[in-house]
Amino acid sequence: MTDTTPARPDHTAPGPILSLEDLQARYGIGKTKATELALSDEFPNTVVPGMHRYPLAALEAWETATALAGTIAEPRPATAPAAPATVIVQPPAAGRPGRKPAATKEAA
């Protein structure tokens, strides 16, 4: 018999996923510092909420961006914010200040 299961496309194959212990080994730090790093705002988000699972590709991209931050080779954000469109609005016509109109009462 032949296997008729469709092959998974390469673009959906998951890359290596690192755990908190892998982060400790990668950076040579203890569990407390690894947890602080993983919970910091600039660190890549976890793959599974509530668990420490980080894609290696996202971690390498973060390392590159962090290493180049503040240098002339600093990478641009992936989605550079567009400059706001210039809007020219004519000032409103000069009005005469006065009393507010009275509220109308509905007929019963």
Secondary structure, DSSP 8 states (H G I E B T S, - for coil): ---------GGGS---EEEHHHHHHHHT--HHHHHHHHHSTTS---SSTTS-EEEHHHHHHHHHHHHHTTSTT----SS-----------------------------
